[in-house]
Amino acid sequence: MSGGIDYQVKFWDFAGMDAGLRSFRGLKPCESHVIRNLEYSATGDKLLVVPGSSQAKILDRDGHAIYECRKGDPYAADVGRNVGHIGSLTSGCWHPKIKDEFLTASADNSMRIWHPNTEKKSAHLYVTKYTIKTKSKKTGLKTIPTACTYR
């Protein structure tokens, strides 16, 4: 799979590729937002799509959207009290051991750990489990995280 500035996620089968060197499927999961990061879950059944917007999406293996993250309130001043990101996403990754949990980094000076919503009326959404406000060690000022990972 690959994603890029053409807003598309492309699926590739290198073993079955012909001389045309084309992907076997392409889709635009996030309208007109650049795809910044893609990652399969540890079990390989879900794909985390991190676009240039404030909402990450989860696709199944066939490319159908099954979940998306809650959108934050752009008028809330404190990112810690907000329900989602309000800045564009910069990175994201799945938790290596917890099946349905992932982490995202955003230009709103925060990183969020997400898990699936258990309420029936909005079961297609992921909700924030924990928010990490990012600050510089030297100055203590807010800083934008450009990458994230679990260790």
Disulfide bonds with the S-S distance in Angstrom:
none
